[in-house]
Amino acid sequence: MSERAMLEIRHFTKSYGGKTKAADDVNLSVYGGDICGFIGHNGAGKSTTIRAVVGVLDFSRGEIFIDGHSVKDDPIACKQVTAYIPDNPDLYENLTGIQYLNFVADVFDIGAAERKERIGRYADLFEIREALGDLIGSYSHGMKQKVAIISALIHEPKLLVLDEPFVGLDPKASFTLKEIMREMCREGTAIFFSTHVLDVAEKLCNKVAIIRKGRIIASGTMEELTEGHSLEEAFLEADNEK
């Protein structure tokens, strides 16, 4: 595990229209080799935090650093090492799958040999190679999710951020994604993802952060949070205490 956090969130606060804070003094660190699960009720602040991390959402209070670079002051450097998979991928539906993947590879300046190998490998793993010549507009939600996942992996990011990544995936694709995440973790990638599926988080993550009404109410290693109990029990206990 690296000494410097790949993702460092410091005192991040975000409110909409001066009303209730969607994120309230959020502090969190994710290191290379970590798979950190971000869990909480609907509206707890998970997506707000994630969207700020990946540069989709502006914020004025707090700091977020990726690989030592400020998301606010050096966004390009942050995006160069980050990949983001939203819960509802918004792809260019007038492109074919392979055109879209090549477009993303162009953005990250991936060479011809590398992109061919990576696209082919992941397309085979997710069993969509034969569909890559079809228009994205003809894809199901699950197919679009698979293309979004492949596009996020093409440039071998140092930080992988996912918002409810298993929604819409069939069981085999979910298993494949979990295996890819574990392999990336072993190679030193930092992974930060939100999920409602606590069983998945418990089996996949080495770290967990629980957010409630915009505030982190518990965080640490899986062992520290569960203390011999299930993650579901630990979540309910933390939620009731606060």
Backbone hydrogen bonds in HBPLUS format (Angstrom, degrees):
<---DONOR---> <-ACCEPTOR-->    atom                        ^
c    i                          cat <-CA-CA->   ^        H-A-AA   ^      H-
h    n   atom  resd res      DA  || num        DHA   H-A  angle D-A-AA Bond
n    s   type  num  typ     dist DA aas  dist angle  dist       angle   num
A0006-MET N   A0030-VAL O   2.90 MM  24  5.92 126.3  2.19 133.6 148.0     1
A0067-ASP N   A0006-MET O   2.74 MM  61  4.52 155.0  1.80 126.7 135.5     2
A0007-LEU N   A0030-VAL O   2.94 MM  23  5.03 159.9  1.98 152.1 154.7     3
A0030-VAL N   A0007-LEU O   2.86 MM  23  5.03 158.3  1.90 147.9 152.3     4
A0008-GLU N   A0065-PHE O   2.86 MM  57  5.02 162.4  1.89 151.8 154.0     5
A0065-PHE N   A0008-GLU O   2.80 MM  57  5.02 163.5  1.83 148.0 153.8     6
A0009-ILE N   A0028-LEU O   2.75 MM  19  5.00 174.3  1.75 164.2 164.8     7
A0028-LEU N   A0009-ILE O   2.95 MM  19  5.00 153.4  2.03 132.1 137.5     8
A0010-ARG N   A0063-GLU O   2.80 MM  53  5.14 174.5  1.81 166.6 164.7     9
A0063-GLU N   A0010-ARG O   2.88 MM  53  5.14 160.4  1.92 148.6 155.3    10
A0012-PHE N   A0026-VAL O   3.02 MM  14  4.86 150.5  2.10 144.0 135.3    11
A0026-VAL N   A0012-PHE O   2.85 MM  14  4.86 169.5  1.86 138.9 137.4    12
A0013-THR N   A0061-ARG O   3.10 MM  48  5.33 158.7  2.14 139.8 136.0    13
A0014-LYS N   A0023-ALA O   2.80 MM   9  4.98 156.3  1.86 133.3 137.3    14
A0022-ALA N   A0014-LYS O   2.77 MM   8  5.67 127.7  2.04 143.6 159.9    15
A0023-ALA N   A0014-LYS O   3.08 MM   9  4.98 155.7  2.14 143.9 144.8    16
A0019-LYS N   A0016-TYR O   3.19 MM   3  5.86 166.9  2.21 118.2 122.3    17
A0024-ASP N   A0214-GLY O   2.64 MM 190  5.02 168.0  1.66 136.1 131.6    18
A0034-ASP N   A0031-TYR O   2.92 MM   3  5.45 156.1  1.98 140.8 140.8    19
A0033-GLY N   A0189-THR O   3.02 MM 156  5.35 157.4  2.07 103.7 111.0    20
A0191-ILE N   A0034-ASP O   2.92 MM 157  6.07 159.0  1.97 150.8 157.4    21
A0206-ASN N   A0035-ILE O   3.11 MM 171  5.75 146.6  2.22 140.6 150.1    22
A0207-LYS N   A0035-ILE O   3.33 MM 172  6.26 163.9  2.36 146.2 141.9    23
A0036-CYS N   A0191-ILE O   2.80 MM 155  6.09 171.8  1.81 160.7 158.5    24
A0193-PHE N   A0036-CYS O   3.06 MM 157  6.48 164.4  2.09 165.7 169.9    25
A0037-GLY N   A0207-LYS O   2.94 MM 170  6.34 159.5  1.98 146.7 143.6    26
A0209-ALA N   A0037-GLY O   2.85 MM 172  6.28 152.8  1.93 166.1 174.2    27
A0038-PHE N   A0193-PHE O   2.74 MM 155  5.75 150.0  1.83 150.3 151.6    28
A0195-THR N   A0038-PHE O   3.31 MM 157  6.52 144.1  2.45 146.9 148.9    29
A0039-ILE N   A0209-ALA O   2.98 MM 170  6.37 163.0  2.01 164.0 168.8    30
A0211-ILE N   A0039-ILE O   2.92 MM 172  6.29 163.3  1.95 165.0 170.5    31
A0044-ALA N   A0041-HIS O   3.11 MM   3  5.31 145.8  2.24 135.0 130.4    32
A0214-GLY N   A0044-ALA O   2.73 MM 170  5.41 142.2  1.87 145.4 149.8    33
A0049-THR N   A0045-GLY O   3.11 MM   4  6.15 162.5  2.14 143.4 147.7    34
A0050-ILE N   A0046-LYS O   2.96 MM   4  6.23 167.3  1.98 155.1 159.0    35
A0051-ARG N   A0047-SER O   2.85 MM   4  5.90 164.2  1.87 150.9 155.0    36
A0052-ALA N   A0048-THR O   3.13 MM   4  6.30 144.2  2.26 141.2 150.3    37
A0053-VAL N   A0049-THR O   2.98 MM   4  6.25 154.6  2.05 149.7 157.0    38
A0054-VAL N   A0050-ILE O   3.10 MM   4  6.42 156.4  2.16 153.3 157.9    39
A0056-VAL N   A0051-ARG O   2.87 MM   5  5.10 135.9  2.06 161.7 165.2    40
A0057-LEU N   A0051-ARG O   3.10 MM   6  5.36 148.8  2.20 120.6 118.4    41
A0055-GLY N   A0052-ALA O   3.23 MM   3  5.15 157.7  2.28 100.4 107.0    42
A0071-VAL N   A0064-ILE O   2.87 MM   7  5.68 168.6  1.88 165.1 163.5    43
A0066-ILE N   A0069-HIS O   2.78 MM   3  5.18 153.8  1.85 149.3 153.3    44
A0069-HIS N   A0066-ILE O   2.95 MM   3  5.18 167.4  1.96 115.6 118.5    45
A0074-ASP N   A0070-SER O   2.80 MM   4  5.31 154.4  1.86 141.6 147.9    46
A0078-CYS N   A0074-ASP O   3.31 MM   4  6.62 152.4  2.39 147.8 155.7    47
A0079-LYS N   A0075-PRO O   2.91 MM   4  6.15 160.4  1.95 152.3 157.2    48
A0080-GLN N   A0076-ILE O   2.97 MM   4  6.15 142.7  2.11 147.8 157.6    49
A0081-VAL N   A0078-CYS O   3.26 MM   3  5.77 148.6  2.36 108.5 116.1    50
A0082-THR N   A0079-LYS O   3.37 MM   3  4.96 160.0  2.41  95.7 101.6    51
A0158-LYS N   A0081-VAL O   2.86 MM  77  5.25 137.4  2.05 128.0 140.2    52
A0159-LEU N   A0081-VAL O   3.02 MM  78  6.30 152.8  2.10 162.6 165.0    53
A0083-ALA N   A0159-LEU O   2.93 MM  76  6.39 146.3  2.04 159.3 168.9    54
A0161-VAL N   A0083-ALA O   2.82 MM  78  6.08 171.9  1.82 163.5 166.2    55
A0085-ILE N   A0161-VAL O   2.87 MM  76  6.35 154.2  1.94 155.7 164.3    56
A0163-ASP N   A0085-ILE O   2.97 MM  78  6.33 161.8  2.00 168.6 166.9    57
A0095-LEU N   A0092-TYR O   3.16 MM   3  5.78 163.4  2.19 119.5 122.2    58
A0137-GLY N   A0093-GLU O   3.09 MM  44  4.25 139.4  2.26 128.8 119.1    59
A0136-ILE N   A0095-LEU O   2.83 MM  41  6.05 168.5  1.84 162.1 158.7    60
A0100-TYR N   A0096-THR O   3.00 MM   4  6.25 159.7  2.04 154.4 159.3    61
A0097-GLY N   A0134-ASP O   3.14 MM  37  6.35 140.5  2.30 161.8 165.0    62
A0101-LEU N   A0097-GLY O   3.04 MM   4  6.30 162.3  2.07 149.7 154.5    63
A0098-ILE N   A0132-LEU O   2.84 MM  34  5.03 157.4  1.89 141.7 135.8    64
A0102-ASN N   A0098-ILE O   2.96 MM   4  6.07 154.9  2.02 143.8 150.6    65
A0103-PHE N   A0099-GLN O   2.90 MM   4  6.08 146.9  2.01 141.9 151.4    66
A0104-VAL N   A0100-TYR O   3.00 MM   4  6.36 158.8  2.04 153.1 157.4    67
A0105-ALA N   A0101-LEU O   2.96 MM   4  6.18 156.2  2.01 143.2 150.4    68
A0106-ASP N   A0102-ASN O   2.84 MM   4  6.06 146.1  1.96 143.1 152.1    69
A0107-VAL N   A0103-PHE O   3.03 MM   4  6.38 153.8  2.10 147.6 154.3    70
A0108-PHE N   A0104-VAL O   3.17 MM   4  6.51 152.0  2.25 148.6 155.0    71
A0110-ILE N   A0105-ALA O   2.89 MM   5  5.13 173.0  1.89 149.4 151.7    72
A0109-ASP N   A0106-ASP O   2.99 MM   3  4.80 159.8  2.03 102.3 107.8    73
A0115-ARG N   A0111-GLY O   2.95 MM   4  6.12 170.5  1.96 160.8 163.6    74
A0116-LYS N   A0112-ALA O   3.05 MM   4  6.09 160.4  2.09 146.5 152.2    75
A0117-GLU N   A0113-ALA O   3.10 MM   4  6.27 161.6  2.13 147.3 152.0    76
A0118-ARG N   A0114-GLU O   2.95 MM   4  6.11 169.8  1.96 155.9 158.9    77
A0119-ILE N   A0115-ARG O   2.85 MM   4  5.77 166.7  1.86 150.0 154.6    78
A0120-GLY N   A0116-LYS O   3.04 MM   4  5.91 158.1  2.09 137.3 144.3    79
A0121-ARG N   A0117-GLU O   2.92 MM   4  6.00 157.1  1.97 144.7 151.5    80
A0122-TYR N   A0118-ARG O   3.01 MM   4  6.17 175.2  2.01 155.6 156.6    81
A0123-ALA N   A0119-ILE O   2.83 MM   4  5.81 154.2  1.89 147.9 156.4    82
A0124-ASP N   A0120-GLY O   3.03 MM   4  6.10 151.9  2.11 142.0 148.5    83
A0125-LEU N   A0121-ARG O   3.05 MM   4  6.31 156.1  2.10 143.6 150.7    84
A0126-PHE N   A0122-TYR O   2.94 MM   4  6.12 156.1  1.99 149.4 154.6    85
A0128-ILE N   A0123-ALA O   2.89 MM   5  5.20 162.6  1.92 147.6 152.7    86
A0127-GLU N   A0124-ASP O   3.13 MM   3  4.72 153.3  2.20  94.0 101.9    87
A0131-ALA N   A0128-ILE O   2.96 MM   3  5.24 140.0  2.13 107.9 119.8    88
A0132-LEU N   A0129-ARG O   3.24 MM   3  5.51 162.4  2.27 109.8 115.1    89
A0134-ASP N   A0131-ALA O   2.99 MM   3  5.46 164.6  2.01 118.0 123.0    90
A0138-SER N   A0135-LEU O   2.99 MM   3  5.57 160.0  2.03 114.7 121.0    91
A0139-TYR N   A0136-ILE O   2.94 MM   3  5.23 163.2  1.97 113.9 119.5    92
A0144-LYS N   A0140-SER O   2.97 MM   4  6.29 161.8  2.01 154.9 159.5    93
A0145-GLN N   A0141-HIS O   2.92 MM   4  6.16 153.0  1.99 148.3 156.4    94
A0146-LYS N   A0142-GLY O   3.03 MM   4  6.31 149.1  2.13 142.3 150.1    95
A0147-VAL N   A0143-MET O   3.03 MM   4  6.38 158.6  2.07 151.9 157.0    96
A0148-ALA N   A0144-LYS O   2.89 MM   4  6.13 157.9  1.94 150.0 156.5    97
A0149-ILE N   A0145-GLN O   2.93 MM   4  6.15 152.1  2.01 145.7 153.1    98
A0150-ILE N   A0146-LYS O   2.96 MM   4  6.25 165.2  1.99 151.7 155.0    99
A0151-SER N   A0147-VAL O   2.89 MM   4  6.10 162.1  1.92 150.8 156.0   100
A0152-ALA N   A0148-ALA O   3.05 MM   4  6.23 140.5  2.21 139.4 149.5   101
A0152-ALA N   A0149-ILE O   3.07 MM   3  5.13 125.2  2.39  96.0 110.4   102
A0153-LEU N   A0149-ILE O   3.17 MM   4  6.45 131.0  2.43 142.8 155.7   103
A0153-LEU N   A0150-ILE O   3.05 MM   3  5.18 137.5  2.24 100.6 112.6   104
A0156-GLU N   A0153-LEU O   3.09 MM   3  5.27 165.0  2.11 115.1 118.0   105
A0190-ALA N   A0158-LYS O   2.87 MM  32  6.17 171.9  1.87 158.2 156.6   106
A0160-LEU N   A0190-ALA O   2.86 MM  30  6.30 161.3  1.90 161.3 167.5   107
A0192-PHE N   A0160-LEU O   2.93 MM  32  6.32 162.6  1.96 163.0 167.8   108
A0162-LEU N   A0192-PHE O   3.01 MM  30  6.47 155.3  2.08 145.7 152.6   109
A0194-SER N   A0162-LEU O   2.98 MM  32  6.48 149.3  2.07 150.8 157.8   110
A0164-GLU N   A0194-SER O   3.08 MM  30  5.27 138.7  2.25 116.6 127.1   111
A0167-VAL N   A0164-GLU O   3.41 MM   3  5.96 167.4  2.42 116.7 120.3   112
A0169-LEU N   A0166-PHE O   3.30 MM   3  5.47 165.2  2.33 116.9 120.3   113
A0174-SER N   A0170-ASP O   2.91 MM   4  6.14 157.8  1.96 160.7 168.1   114
A0175-PHE N   A0171-PRO O   3.00 MM   4  6.20 157.3  2.05 145.0 150.7   115
A0176-THR N   A0172-LYS O   2.93 MM   4  6.19 158.5  1.97 147.5 153.7   116
A0177-LEU N   A0173-ALA O   2.89 MM   4  6.13 162.1  1.92 151.4 155.4   117
A0178-LYS N   A0174-SER O   3.01 MM   4  6.24 161.1  2.05 149.2 154.1   118
A0179-GLU N   A0175-PHE O   2.99 MM   4  6.26 155.4  2.05 150.0 156.7   119
A0180-ILE N   A0176-THR O   2.95 MM   4  6.24 154.1  2.02 150.2 157.6   120
A0181-MET N   A0177-LEU O   2.89 MM   4  6.14 157.7  1.94 151.8 157.9   121
A0182-ARG N   A0178-LYS O   2.99 MM   4  6.24 155.5  2.05 146.1 152.3   122
A0183-GLU N   A0179-GLU O   3.02 MM   4  6.25 158.1  2.07 146.1 151.9   123
A0184-MET N   A0180-ILE O   2.89 MM   4  6.13 160.6  1.93 153.0 158.2   124
A0185-CYS N   A0181-MET O   2.96 MM   4  6.11 153.8  2.03 144.7 152.0   125
A0186-ARG N   A0182-ARG O   2.99 MM   4  6.32 154.6  2.05 146.8 153.2   126
A0187-GLU N   A0183-GLU O   3.09 MM   4  6.39 137.6  2.28 140.4 151.9   127
A0187-GLU N   A0184-MET O   3.09 MM   3  5.03 126.4  2.39  92.7 107.1   128
A0189-THR N   A0184-MET O   2.95 MM   5  5.34 160.7  1.99 149.9 143.7   129
A0188-GLY N   A0185-CYS O   3.01 MM   3  5.15 161.6  2.05 107.0 112.4   130
A0201-ALA N   A0197-VAL O   3.21 MM   4  6.60 162.8  2.24 151.5 156.0   131
A0202-GLU N   A0198-LEU O   2.88 MM   4  6.04 160.9  1.92 151.8 156.8   132
A0203-LYS N   A0199-ASP O   3.17 MM   4  6.34 152.7  2.24 143.4 149.4   133
A0204-LEU N   A0200-VAL O   2.93 MM   4  5.94 143.2  2.07 149.8 160.6   134
A0205-CYS N   A0201-ALA O   2.88 MM   4  5.38 166.5  1.90 146.7 149.9   135
A0222-MET N   A0206-ASN O   2.95 MM  16  5.37 148.7  2.05 127.3 126.9   136
A0208-VAL N   A0220-GLY O   2.94 MM  12  5.81 161.0  1.98 169.2 175.3   137
A0220-GLY N   A0208-VAL O   3.07 MM  12  5.81 146.1  2.19 157.8 167.0   138
A0210-ILE N   A0218-ALA O   2.77 MM   8  5.23 171.0  1.78 163.1 164.0   139
A0217-ILE N   A0210-ILE O   2.86 MM   7  5.81 152.3  1.93 152.1 161.5   140
A0212-ARG N   A0215-ARG O   2.81 MM   3  5.36 162.4  1.84 151.3 153.7   141
A0215-ARG N   A0212-ARG O   3.01 MM   3  5.36 169.2  2.03 118.2 120.6   142
A0225-LEU N   A0221-THR O   3.05 MM   4  6.32 159.5  2.09 154.8 159.7   143
A0226-THR N   A0222-MET O   2.96 MM   4  6.01 161.3  1.99 151.0 156.2   144
A0227-GLU N   A0223-GLU O   2.97 MM   4  5.54 157.8  2.02 139.4 146.5   145
A0229-HIS N   A0226-THR O   2.85 MM   3  4.94 161.9  1.88 113.5 119.1   146
A0234-ALA N   A0230-SER O   3.00 MM   4  6.32 158.8  2.04 148.0 154.2   147
A0235-PHE N   A0231-LEU O   2.77 MM   4  5.94 154.9  1.83 150.8 157.5   148
A0236-LEU N   A0232-GLU O   3.00 MM   4  6.20 167.2  2.02 151.0 153.9   149
A0237-GLU N   A0233-GLU O   2.95 MM   4  6.08 156.0  2.01 146.5 153.4   150
A0238-ALA N   A0234-ALA O   2.98 MM   4  6.12 166.1  2.00 147.4 151.0   151
A0239-ASP N   A0235-PHE O   2.88 MM   4  6.00 159.5  1.92 150.9 157.3   152
A0240-ASN N   A0236-LEU O   2.96 MM   4  6.07 151.8  2.04 142.2 149.0   153
A0241-GLU N   A0237-GLU O   3.00 MM   4  6.17 149.5  2.10 146.9 155.2   154
A0242-LYS N   A0238-ALA O   3.30 MM   4  6.44 149.3  2.40 145.7 151.4   155
